[in-house]
Amino acid sequence: MIEFRHVSKVYENGTHALQDVNIKIESGEFVFIVGASGAGKSTFLKLMMHEEVPTSGSIIVGKQNLGELKPREIPRFRRTMGIVFQDFRLIPNMTVFDNVAFAMRVVGTKENQIRKRVPFVLNLVGLAAKARCYPPELSGGEQQRVALARALANNAELIIADEPTGNVDPQMSMEIVELLSRLNDGGTTVIMVTHEHELVRQFDRRVIILENGCVVHDGLSSKSQRVIKSSQGHLDKGHIDLYEPRLDSPQPVTADIEESLENLSEPTFLADEADGVDFTVYLSDDDESPVAESGQEPASKKDRKAEKKAERRKKKGDDVK
């Protein structure tokens, strides 16, 4: 459980980053924190991770009142979280395997456990084949998935994702949020900061909107249909009926459509059933149309029309006979 009680933050230069914020996030929730640049999103996360302290108010994370943390307790407190940064923060001269293992070694995990856990989380994010590669050899999307694997390494109950889709393409953005959703379905609390309104629209999750350091909305994305003024004082088109559901919007992978995904190619994300949670997300490797079991591309609309026309002609000929 995370709770902000009348939290305000004023920096030394006079900037009011947060103003009397009251938020309660229960264990097991998935929450999007949305807002324009300067709205207070980064300060919100820094306060939660105890990188900053509030000017007034109190913050509770789990059973810990952050105002009572002693300096020597802060590193151990942060290790209870899995944190995914926009700029990845990978160590360039370490392999992918060692980047993920590093998060486990700093908390004293035994090597035999590391050798078992790291391949599992790399497999989970679809990077098992990249274990011996170095970060500069990977694409931006692959580096972000390494960062996500590192956040999962210690099986944290809370994942904090700071703009995890900021440096990847739209398809990879969907994959990352879908994976976070699967983790959340398994009981992990997920807090994701983003400014990508269209991405948020696709997932029916709780959305907290910050503007000028204040909470201006807190509710499910599919039920939020309000007009929010931008910090510049004019109506921003991107904020008008921002989270109104669209019939033509692509939907996240859910249990309801698992059956329709059976013809897709190999799973991008795999999971160990022994962990009790299935995180498998089936996606086409080439991000194109589903591949049939025969390995051939499904017939196009034009081909199907031609086949139907031929069938009608054949039937007509049989009737004449």
C-alpha positions in Angstrom: 0.0 0.0 0.0 1.2 3.5 -0.9 -0.3 6.6 0.6 0.4 10.3 0.2 -1.1 12.4 3.0 -1.4 16.1 2.3 2.0 16.0 0.5 3.5 19.2 -0.8 7.0 19.7 -2.3 8.6 23.1 -2.8 12.2 23.2 -4.2 14.8 25.7 -3.1 14.3 27.8 -6.2 10.6 28.3 -5.2 9.1 25.8 -7.6 5.9 24.2 -6.2 6.2 20.7 -7.6 3.4 19.1 -5.7 0.6 20.8 -3.7 -1.5 19.0 -1.0 -1.5 15.7 -2.8 -3.7 12.9 -1.3 -3.4 9.5 -3.0 -3.9 6.0 -1.8 -2.7 3.0 -3.9 -3.7 -0.4 -2.7 -1.5 -3.5 -3.0 -2.0 -5.2 -6.4 -3.2 -2.1 -8.3 -2.0 -0.9 -11.7 -1.9 2.9 -11.9 -0.9 5.2 -14.7 0.5 8.6 -13.5 -0.2 11.0 -16.4 0.7 14.6 -16.9 2.5 17.1 -19.1 6.1 18.1 -18.6 6.4 19.9 -15.3 3.2 18.6 -13.9 5.0 16.9 -11.0 5.3 13.3 -12.2 9.0 13.0 -11.6 8.8 14.5 -8.1 6.0 12.1 -7.3 8.3 9.2 -8.1 11.3 10.7 -6.3 9.3 11.1 -3.2 8.0 7.6 -3.3 11.6 6.3 -3.7 12.8 8.6 -1.0 15.2 10.5 -3.4 13.4 13.6 -2.2 11.6 14.4 1.0 8.3 16.3 1.1 8.2 19.9 2.3 5.0 18.9 4.2 2.8 15.9 4.6 3.7 12.2 5.0 4.3 9.2 2.7 3.7 5.6 3.6 5.1 2.8 1.4 4.1 -0.7 2.6 4.3 -0.4 6.4 7.1 2.2 6.3 6.6 5.8 7.1 9.3 7.4 4.9 9.8 10.3 7.2 11.1 7.8 9.8 13.7 6.2 7.6 17.3 6.4 8.8 19.9 7.1 6.1 21.5 3.7 6.5 18.0 2.1 5.9 17.3 3.9 2.6 19.3 1.5 0.3 17.6 -1.5 1.7 14.2 0.2 1.3 14.8 0.9 -2.3 15.8 -2.7 -3.0 12.3 -3.7 -2.2 11.2 -2.0 -5.4 11.8 -2.8 -9.1 12.5 0.4 -10.9 12.5 0.8 -14.7 14.0 4.1 -16.0 13.3 5.8 -19.3 17.1 6.0 -20.1 17.6 2.3 -19.2 20.6 2.9 -16.9 22.4 -0.2 -18.0 26.1 -0.8 -17.4 27.6 -0.8 -20.9 30.7 -3.0 -20.1 28.5 -5.7 -18.6 26.6 -8.4 -20.5 22.8 -8.5 -20.5 23.1 -11.5 -18.0 25.4 -9.6 -15.7 23.3 -6.4 -15.8 20.3 -8.4 -14.6 22.4 -10.4 -12.1 23.9 -7.2 -10.7 20.5 -6.3 -9.1 20.6 -9.7 -7.3 24.2 -9.6 -6.3 23.9 -6.3 -4.5 21.3 -7.8 -2.1 23.5 -10.8 -1.4 21.7 -13.4 -3.5 23.6 -16.7 -3.9 25.1 -17.5 -7.3 23.2 -20.7 -7.8 19.9 -18.8 -7.4 21.2 -16.1 -9.7 22.0 -18.7 -12.4 18.5 -20.0 -12.2 16.6 -16.6 -11.9 18.3 -14.5 -14.5 17.6 -16.9 -17.5 14.0 -17.0 -16.3 13.4 -13.3 -16.3 15.3 -12.9 -19.6 13.1 -15.5 -21.1 10.1 -13.7 -19.7 10.9 -10.5 -21.6 12.0 -12.4 -24.8 15.7 -11.9 -24.5 17.1 -15.3 -23.6 19.2 -15.3 -26.8 20.8 -12.0 -25.9 22.2 -13.0 -22.5 25.8 -12.7 -23.7 25.4 -9.5 -25.6 26.4 -6.0 -24.3 23.9 -3.1 -24.1 25.5 -1.1 -27.1 24.8 -4.2 -29.3 21.0 -4.0 -28.5 18.2 -1.9 -29.9 16.4 0.7 -27.7 13.5 -1.7 -27.2 15.8 -4.5 -26.3 17.6 -2.3 -23.8 14.3 -1.3 -22.2 13.4 -5.0 -21.8 16.7 -5.7 -20.1 15.9 -2.8 -17.7 12.5 -4.4 -17.1 14.1 -7.8 -16.5 16.5 -6.3 -14.0 13.5 -4.8 -12.2 11.9 -8.2 -12.0 15.1 -10.0 -10.9 14.4 -9.8 -7.1 10.7 -10.6 -7.5 9.7 -7.2 -6.1 6.1 -6.6 -5.0 6.2 -3.1 -6.4 7.3 -2.1 -9.9 7.9 1.6 -10.7 8.2 2.4 -14.4 9.3 5.9 -15.2 8.4 6.6 -18.8 9.4 3.1 -19.9 8.0 3.6 -23.4 9.6 7.0 -24.0 12.5 5.7 -26.1 10.8 2.8 -28.0 8.5 2.5 -31.0 4.7 2.2 -30.6 4.6 -1.6 -31.1 7.3 -2.1 -28.4 5.4 0.3 -26.1 2.3 -1.9 -26.3 4.4 -5.0 -25.6 6.0 -3.4 -22.5 2.6 -2.3 -21.0 1.1 -5.7 -21.8 3.9 -7.4 -19.9 3.5 -5.0 -17.0 -0.2 -5.8 -17.1 0.5 -9.5 -16.9 2.8 -9.0 -13.9 0.0 -7.0 -12.3 -2.5 -9.8 -12.9 -0.1 -12.0 -10.9 -0.4 -9.6 -7.9 2.5 -7.2 -8.5 1.7 -3.5 -7.8 2.6 -1.5 -10.9 3.0 2.3 -11.1 3.8 3.7 -14.5 4.5 7.3 -15.3 3.8 8.3 -18.9 2.7 11.2 -21.1 1.4 8.9 -23.9 -2.3 9.5 -23.6 -3.2 7.2 -26.6 -1.3 4.3 -25.0 -3.1 4.8 -21.7 -6.4 4.8 -23.5 -5.9 1.2 -24.6 -5.8 -0.2 -21.0 -8.7 0.0 -18.6 -6.6 0.9 -15.6 -6.7 3.5 -12.9 -5.3 6.8 -14.1 -4.1 9.7 -11.9 -3.7 12.9 -13.8 -1.3 15.6 -12.4 -1.4 19.2 -13.5 0.6 22.0 -12.0 1.4 19.8 -9.0 -2.2 19.0 -8.2 -4.3 15.8 -8.8 -7.0 16.8 -11.2 -8.4 13.3 -11.9 -8.2 9.9 -10.3 -10.2 7.0 -11.8 -10.5 4.3 -14.4 -9.4 5.4 -17.9 -12.6 4.1 -19.6 -14.7 6.2 -17.3 -12.8 9.5 -17.6 -14.4 11.8 -20.1 -13.5 15.2 -18.9 -11.8 18.2 -20.6 -8.6 19.2 -18.8 -6.9 22.5 -19.4 -3.2 22.4 -20.2 -0.7 24.2 -18.0 -0.4 26.9 -20.7 -3.9 27.9 -20.1 -5.4 26.8 -23.4 -7.3 23.6 -24.3 -5.0 21.0 -25.5 -6.6 18.8 -28.1 -4.9 15.7 -26.6 -6.7 16.3 -23.3 -10.3 16.6 -24.7 -12.3 13.5 -23.8 -8.9 12.0 -23.3 -9.9 8.6 -22.0 -13.2 8.1 -23.7 -13.2 4.5 -25.1 -13.0 4.2 -28.9 -14.6 1.2 -30.7 -11.7 1.1 -33.1 -9.0 1.2 -30.4 -6.7 -1.8 -30.3 -7.2 -3.8 -27.1 -4.6 -5.3 -24.7 -4.1 -9.1 -24.7 -6.5 -10.6 -22.1 -7.8 -14.0 -21.2 -10.9 -13.3 -23.2 -9.0 -13.4 -26.5 -6.3 -16.0 -25.7 -8.1 -18.5 -27.9 -7.9 -16.1 -30.9 -4.2 -15.8 -30.5 -3.4 -19.5 -30.8 -2.3 -19.1 -34.4 0.3 -16.5 -33.7 4.0 -17.4 -33.8 6.1 -18.4 -30.8 5.5 -16.5 -27.6 7.6 -13.4 -27.1 7.4 -13.6 -23.3 7.5 -17.0 -21.5 7.0 -17.9 -17.9 7.9 -20.7 -15.5 4.6 -22.4 -14.6 6.2 -23.2 -11.2 5.9 -19.6 -10.3 2.2 -19.9 -10.4 1.6 -17.1 -12.9 1.3 -17.2 -16.6 2.8 -14.1 -18.2 2.8 -15.5 -21.7 2.0 -12.8 -24.3 1.6 -14.1 -27.8 2.7 -11.7 -30.5 3.8 -12.2 -34.1 7.6 -12.0 -34.4 7.3 -9.7 -37.5 4.5 -7.6 -35.9 2.4 -8.4 -39.0 -0.6 -10.6 -39.6 -1.0 -13.9 -37.7 0.7 -16.9 -39.2 -1.4 -20.1 -39.7 -0.4 -23.4 -38.3 0.8 -24.4 -41.8 3.4 -21.6 -41.7 1.7 -19.8 -44.6 0.3 -16.3 -44.6 -3.5 -16.2 -44.3 -5.3 -15.5 -47.4 -5.9 -11.8 -48.2 -9.4 -10.3 -48.5 -9.0 -10.2 -52.3 -8.1 -13.9 -52.4 -11.0 -14.9 -50.3 -13.4 -13.0 -52.5 -12.0 -14.8 -55.6 -12.3 -18.2 -53.9 -16.0 -17.5 -53.0 -16.7 -16.4 -56.6 -15.1 -19.6 -57.9 -17.2 -21.7 -55.5 -20.4 -20.0 -56.7 -19.6 -20.7 -60.3 -18.9 -24.3 -59.5 -22.1 -24.7 -57.7 -24.0 -23.0 -60.5 -22.4 -25.5 -63.0 -23.4 -28.4 -60.8 -27.0 -27.2 -60.6 -27.2 -27.0 -64.5 -25.9 -30.6 -64.7 
